Amino acid sequence: MLAIENIVLAGTELAIAWTDGEESYLDLETLRRACPCAGCQGEPDATGRVVKPPVRYNERSFFLSDYQPVGGYAVQLRFGDGHGTGIYSFSYLRELGASSPGGRQS
């Protein structure tokens, strides 16, 4: 089962050590722009069509002010602009670290 051993803010990156020995380094701007919440990614209407709302960022949007575990499967991130409704599952964080330009695995 995918789990976090340690998580730390390192400059402009969130560094995650996984229990399987892998590490992910995720750029904060990448994390904020990839926020999985309905306010950022949209949600299906009655017909199933997903309408993505416009998202506005400011100078505080890419600073992490807090993070909290959510059960044994996710982390909730709170950004400097007050946005904090995104719940980032461990698998989503791992995927972002492996596939996005602002993330890396080691």
N, C-alpha and C positions, 0 to 999 in steps of 0.2 A: 504494500500500500504506500502511495506517495505521501510523504510527510516532511515537514520542515524541521530541521535540527536547530538552525539558528537563522536569524534575520536581523540585518543591521543597515542603517542608512549610512552610506559612504559617499560623501560629497553629493553629486547629482545622480547617484545610482542607489537602487535598493539591491543589496547583496543578500542572496539566499543560499544557505548550505542545506542541501537535502539529505535525508537519512540514508540514501543510497550512495553517498559520496560525491555526487554531482554538485556543481555550483552554478547559480544563475546570477547575472548582473544585468539589472533592468534600469534603463534610463528613465528618470522621472517624467520627462515629457512624453515618452512613449507610453508609459503607464497611464498617464492622465488622458491622453488621446484615445487609448484603447479601453477606457472605462466601460465595463459591461452593463452598467445600469440602464434602465429603460429611458431615463432622461437624456442619456448620451447616445444610445444605440437605437432607440425607438422600441415600440412594442406593437404587436399585431392589433389591427382594428377588428371589427366584427366579421369582416370578409377574409381575414388572414393576411391582409396587406400590411407590411411593416412601413411605418412612416417615421423616418429619422428626423428628429427635430434639429434646428440649428443650435450649435453649441458655441458659446462665446468664451474665450479665454482671456485672462489678464496676466499681469506680471507675477502674480502670486499663484497662478494655476499650476505651475510646474515645480512647486516646493511642497514637500511632504511634511505635514505638521503632526501626524499621528498615524499609527496603525494598530489594529487589534485583531487577535485571532477570532475566527468564527467557527465554532465547533472544532472538529478535527479535519476540516476539508478546505478552509478558505481563510483569507485575510481581508479585512475591510480597511481601505486606505482613506485618510482624510487629508485633503490638499489645502494649501495656504489660502485659496480663494473660498474656503468653506465647503467645497464639494466633498461629500463623503458617503454617498449612497451606493457606490460600486462595491460589490463583493467579488473578489478575485479568487476563484477556486485555485487550488494548488496546480491542477492540470493546466489551467489557463495560463498561470504564471510561468510554468515550465515551457509551454508552447511559445509564449512571448519571448522568453529567453533564447529559445532555439531558432525562432523564425523571423523575428523582427530586426530591422536595421539598428534599432536602439537597444537591443538586448544581445547577450552572448552567454554561452555555456562554457564551462571548463570542467 
